Amino acid sequence: MSQQTSSSSTRKQSPPPESVKRTQILYPVYIDKNKSLSEGRRIPKEKCVENPKASEIVDICEYLKIPYEYEPTKRHPQEPFEFGRVRVLLKKDHVPQLQWKTKQDLLIHIASLIPNLQTRMASKEETSSSTTGAASSSASTTTTSTATKSAGGSKQKSKGGKKKK
């Protein structure tokens, strides 16, 4: 028989919830702003985030001290190319153990916290600095081309195609 190897991820796992049968499964598609209800979104669009990852849900579960189990190889049936899901223990003996009584309440709370993650903040700063750099370089390009036109530089073709008679 072959030995099963544990996942090679460096992410620290929370102790597995007591009973896997009693856990709720959270897929990133449940809180994705870019998805429709028929594509798997579970909460209102205005409360969702763009392109959430299962690892971000895990980070929030660690922060909130929710018992969870991260399953990096599992996929949502409608998202075959997005890996990862998280099992969380919301109820024990049919009694809510956390301040969130339902799975939807927890999803809304997780979606509200994801934009504050350091990984999200860092990627926002990178995009804003690269956008600013691209805008300044395009501004200098347009200034150069207008200077060439006014100085009588190279002739440029007029846009629009053939004239109608």
Secondary structure, DSSP 8 states (H G I E B T S, - for coil): -----------------S-GGG-EEE-GGGGBTTS-TTTT--S-GGG-BSS--HHHHHHHHHHHT--EEEEEEEEETTEEEEEEEEEE--EETTEE-SS--SHHHHHHHHHHHGGGSHHHHHHHHHHHHHHHHHHHHHHHHHHHHHHHHHTT-S----TT-----
